[in-house]
Amino acid sequence: MTTPPTARDRAKAERSDAILREAAQLFAARGYNGVSLEDIGAAVGVSGPAVYRHFAGKQALLGAVLVKVSQELVAGGSAVSEAATDTRARMHALIAFHVDFALGNAEVIRVQDRDVAHLAEGDHAEVRRLQRAYIALWIDALAPLVDASAEELRLRVQACFGLINSTPHSTRAATRRASATATVLVAMAEAALTVAT
């Protein structure tokens, strides 16, 4: 039997989540090397050294941000994939999930693209393992729809990720209409994944 979390446990978890959110935004805006623990602490109303109560250091914080987002992609992708009723619905659900994720998490995707090289070895290995699992979900969904080798299926999936993930970077949030953008991205991704060669 597990002990229910105390008010102190909940407060600590909320502070850790706040630190992760602010770190992701700061890393996205300035890059890993342009952010200090003092900057991250100030963003959540604590001193830089107080961040150490939650994370071992800036590199550990980067690892937590990128491992968490990778875990969320695998968990979410698995859930929508398992809920789909047929092969086309499965592929569509994965695309819609990823589009929504990319539009809602542009900062973290920017950090992933730019700062993954700064991860500690263990975190880097875990992120790569989770990425492979997520790509495998997509390849499994695409294989019944496209007559292609495993290598080509992987190429199609990774190119589709590039299409979807790059859009939030190049579209102004203030002028973007998320639903219209999502509709266009889903249609383009489906067309790109299944185009005849």
C-alpha positions as CSV (number, residue, x, y, z in Angstrom):
1,M,0.0,0.0,0.0
2,T,1.4,3.4,-1.0
3,T,1.3,6.4,1.3
4,P,-0.7,9.3,-0.2
5,P,1.4,12.4,-0.9
6,T,1.6,15.0,1.7
7,A,0.9,18.7,1.1
8,R,4.7,19.2,1.2
9,D,5.2,16.4,-1.4
10,R,2.6,18.1,-3.7
11,A,4.2,21.5,-3.2
12,K,7.6,20.1,-4.1
13,A,6.2,18.3,-7.2
14,E,4.5,21.5,-8.3
15,R,7.7,23.5,-7.9
16,S,9.6,20.9,-9.9
17,D,7.0,21.1,-12.7
18,A,7.3,24.9,-12.7
19,I,11.1,24.7,-12.9
20,L,10.8,22.3,-15.8
21,R,8.4,24.6,-17.7
22,E,10.4,27.7,-17.1
23,A,13.7,25.9,-18.0
24,A,12.2,24.7,-21.3
25,Q,11.1,28.2,-22.2
26,L,14.4,29.7,-21.3
27,F,16.4,27.0,-23.1
28,A,14.2,27.5,-26.2
29,A,14.7,31.3,-26.1
30,R,18.4,31.5,-25.3
31,G,19.9,28.1,-25.8
32,Y,21.4,25.8,-23.2
33,N,24.6,27.8,-22.9
34,G,22.7,31.1,-22.6
35,V,20.8,30.1,-19.5
36,S,22.1,29.8,-15.9
37,L,20.5,28.2,-12.9
38,E,20.1,31.7,-11.5
39,D,17.9,32.6,-14.5
40,I,15.8,29.5,-14.1
41,G,15.4,30.0,-10.3
42,A,14.5,33.7,-10.8
43,A,11.8,32.7,-13.3
44,V,10.0,30.6,-10.7
45,G,10.8,32.9,-7.7
46,V,13.6,31.1,-6.0
47,S,17.4,31.5,-5.9
48,G,19.6,29.6,-8.3
49,P,21.0,27.4,-5.5
50,A,17.4,26.5,-4.5
51,V,17.0,24.7,-7.9
52,Y,19.5,22.1,-6.5
53,R,16.8,20.9,-4.1
54,H,14.9,19.6,-7.2
55,F,17.6,18.9,-9.8
56,A,21.3,18.1,-9.6
57,G,22.2,20.9,-12.0
58,K,21.5,22.5,-15.3
59,Q,22.5,19.4,-17.3
60,A,20.2,17.3,-15.2
61,L,17.4,19.8,-15.7
62,L,17.9,19.6,-19.5
63,G,17.8,15.9,-19.2
64,A,14.6,16.0,-17.2
65,V,12.9,18.3,-19.8
66,L,13.9,16.1,-22.8
67,V,13.3,12.7,-21.2
68,K,9.9,13.9,-20.0
69,V,8.8,15.1,-23.5
70,S,10.1,11.9,-25.1
71,Q,8.1,9.8,-22.5
72,E,5.0,11.9,-23.2
73,L,5.3,11.3,-27.0
74,V,5.6,7.5,-26.6
75,A,2.8,7.3,-24.0
76,G,0.5,9.5,-26.0
77,G,1.3,7.9,-29.3
78,S,0.8,4.4,-27.9
79,A,-2.6,5.5,-26.5
80,V,-4.0,6.9,-29.7
81,S,-2.5,4.0,-31.7
82,E,-4.2,1.4,-29.5
83,A,-7.5,3.2,-29.6
84,A,-7.7,3.3,-33.4
85,T,-10.2,1.1,-35.1
86,D,-8.4,0.4,-38.4
87,T,-5.1,1.1,-40.1
88,R,-6.0,4.4,-41.7
89,A,-7.6,5.7,-38.5
90,R,-4.4,4.6,-36.6
91,M,-2.1,6.6,-38.9
92,H,-4.5,9.6,-38.8
93,A,-4.6,9.5,-35.0
94,L,-0.8,9.5,-34.7
95,I,-0.5,12.4,-37.1
96,A,-3.2,14.4,-35.3
97,F,-1.6,13.7,-31.9
98,H,1.8,14.8,-33.1
99,V,0.5,17.9,-34.7
100,D,-1.3,18.9,-31.5
101,F,1.8,18.1,-29.5
102,A,4.1,20.1,-31.8
103,L,1.8,23.2,-31.8
104,G,1.4,23.0,-28.0
105,N,5.1,22.3,-27.2
106,A,7.1,24.4,-29.6
107,E,9.6,25.4,-27.0
108,V,10.5,21.9,-26.0
109,I,10.8,20.8,-29.6
110,R,13.2,23.7,-30.2
111,V,15.3,22.6,-27.2
112,Q,15.3,19.0,-28.5
113,D,16.5,20.1,-31.9
114,R,19.2,22.4,-30.7
115,D,20.5,21.3,-27.3
116,V,20.3,17.5,-27.3
117,A,24.1,17.4,-27.6
118,H,24.4,18.9,-24.1
119,L,22.7,15.9,-22.5
120,A,24.5,13.7,-20.1
121,E,25.3,10.3,-21.6
122,G,22.6,8.4,-19.7
123,D,19.9,10.9,-20.5
124,H,21.0,11.0,-24.1
125,A,20.7,7.2,-24.3
126,E,17.3,7.3,-22.8
127,V,16.0,10.0,-25.1
128,R,17.3,8.0,-28.1
129,R,15.7,4.8,-26.8
130,L,12.3,6.6,-26.5
131,Q,12.7,8.3,-29.9
132,R,13.3,4.8,-31.5
133,A,10.2,3.5,-29.7
134,Y,8.1,6.4,-31.0
135,I,9.4,6.1,-34.6
136,A,8.6,2.3,-34.4
137,L,4.9,3.2,-33.5
138,W,4.7,5.3,-36.7
139,I,6.5,2.7,-38.9
140,D,4.1,0.0,-37.6
141,A,1.1,2.2,-38.5
142,L,2.5,3.2,-41.9
143,A,3.6,-0.2,-43.1
144,P,0.1,-1.5,-44.0
145,L,-0.6,1.6,-46.0
146,V,2.6,1.9,-48.1
147,D,4.5,-0.7,-50.0
148,A,8.0,0.2,-49.1
149,S,11.1,-1.1,-47.4
150,A,11.7,-0.6,-43.7
151,E,14.4,1.9,-44.6
152,E,12.0,3.9,-46.8
153,L,9.3,3.8,-44.1
154,R,11.7,5.2,-41.6
155,L,12.7,7.9,-44.0
156,R,9.0,8.9,-44.6
157,V,8.3,9.0,-40.9
158,Q,11.4,11.1,-40.1
159,A,10.6,13.5,-42.9
160,C,7.1,13.8,-41.7
161,F,8.4,14.7,-38.2
162,G,10.6,17.4,-39.8
163,L,7.5,18.9,-41.6
164,I,5.4,18.9,-38.5
165,N,8.1,20.0,-36.0
166,S,9.4,22.9,-38.0
167,T,6.1,24.6,-38.5
168,P,5.7,26.0,-34.9
169,H,9.2,27.6,-35.2
170,S,8.3,29.4,-38.5
171,T,4.8,30.5,-37.7
172,R,4.1,33.5,-35.4
173,A,2.2,32.4,-32.4
174,A,0.3,35.7,-32.2
175,T,-1.1,35.3,-35.7
176,R,-1.4,31.6,-35.9
177,R,-4.8,30.0,-35.7
178,A,-4.0,26.7,-34.1
179,S,-7.0,24.8,-35.5
180,A,-6.5,26.0,-39.1
181,T,-2.7,25.3,-38.8
182,A,-3.4,21.8,-37.4
183,T,-5.9,21.0,-40.2
184,V,-3.3,21.9,-42.9
185,L,-0.5,20.1,-41.2
186,V,-2.5,16.9,-40.7
187,A,-3.5,16.9,-44.4
188,M,0.1,17.6,-45.6
189,A,1.6,15.0,-43.3
190,E,-0.9,12.3,-44.5
191,A,-0.1,13.2,-48.1
192,A,3.6,13.2,-47.5
193,L,3.6,9.8,-45.7
194,T,1.6,8.0,-48.3
195,V,2.8,9.6,-51.5
196,A,3.5,7.2,-54.3
197,T,7.1,6.8,-55.5
